[in-house]
Amino acid sequence: MIQAPHARQEEQAFYQRLEHLLGAAKQGSFEELFTADSWEDLREDKSLRKRLVRGGRGESSRPQPGQEVTVKLLGVLEDQSLVEKDPKLTFVLGQGGAIQALELGVLSMQLGEVAFFLASPTCAYGCLGREPDIPKDAAVLYEVTLLQVRDSPDPALSPVMERLGLGNQHREWGNFHFERGEYQRALHSYQQALRVLFLSGTDHLSPEEEEELRELQVKCLNNCAAAQLKLQLFDEALASCHEVIRLDPDNVRALYRKGKLLSERGEDQAAMAVLKRALQLEPATKAIHAELSKLARRQRGQPKSLGPGGSL
């Protein structure tokens, strides 16, 4: 474990290094740093760049995917406003629990190393930013110290309520990626959540805890289906819907998606039955009416409506 300096001293030293770094650029701008020769590119498109501040303990100390790391993190926008500050941020590499700049950046580090990472919006917070401090399409300059590398704890050995918290954390990161259009990363996070949530060892749960677990499983499966649809993984999306309905037979969102997928596969009778069940549960939902109307027209041999399809 690497000991981090006192927070106030480290922040002052960080701004001194930052001033020196930006002072080397003629205009003191990130744009110049994205093209400067003194940086290493971690991606071919120069969307993530690295500059070493202090070396680490050698190649043998470099973390691997699946290991848990702890880093000290400071990050600024181009106007030098501090928007990231965490003395001990912990996450597991390769599980989608951090932005891409940190996932990829830390993989390039050695234990004890300190490095600057210049992240374009695609590797940071993207087109949405992060309210209230990081605007949309903002580049972020990070200084990262790799404090600790260790094997990831086995969630199967954790108490059930801790696993619920971990599963929900994965789900929230999945939502973060989904909102930014990173559907493959979102799906990976949702699948990580489900692996934790479907571990055995739930025999001693109270009825309330069982219900909380089931609700979280249903949310993650529905989110999986949404990401799979975006990625055009239609068979996988249908399987996710089946799982939701097994756990929650009256889940309208899953029934609607299942019916729509069956319809698109040409299984009209099965699709009609599923959609009618969804309509019984939510008679006022326009998307279900629209899908049933499309099915009815197709069965009568009439052309599809030219109107936009509904979503649920």
Sequence and secondary structure as in RCSB ss.txt:
>XXXX:A:sequence
MIQAPHARQEEQAFYQRLEHLLGAAKQGSFEELFTADSWEDLREDKSLRKRLVRGGRGESSRPQPGQEVTVKLLG
VLEDQSLVEKDPKLTFVLGQGGAIQALELGVLSMQLGEVAFFLASPTCAYGCLGREPDIPKDAAVLYEVTLLQVR
DSPDPALSPVMERLGLGNQHREWGNFHFERGEYQRALHSYQQALRVLFLSGTDHLSPEEEEELRELQVKCLNNCA
AAQLKLQLFDEALASCHEVIRLDPDNVRALYRKGKLLSERGEDQAAMAVLKRALQLEPATKAIHAELSKLARRQR
GQPKSLGPGGSL
>XXXX:A:secstr
      HHHHHHHHHHHHHHHHHTSSS  HHHHTT TTSEESSTTSSEEEEEEE  S GGG   TTEEEEEEEEE
E TT  EEEEEEEEEEETTTT S HHHHHHHHT  TT EEEEEE GGGTTTTT BTTTB TT  EEEEEEEEEEE
E   GGGS HHHHHHHHHHHHHHHHHHHHTT HHHHHHHHHHHHHHHT S  TT  HHHHHHHHHHHHHHHHHHH
HHHHHTT HHHHHHHHHHHHHH TT HHHHHHHHHHHHHTT HHHHHHHHHHHHHH TT HHHHHHHHHHHHHHT
T     S     
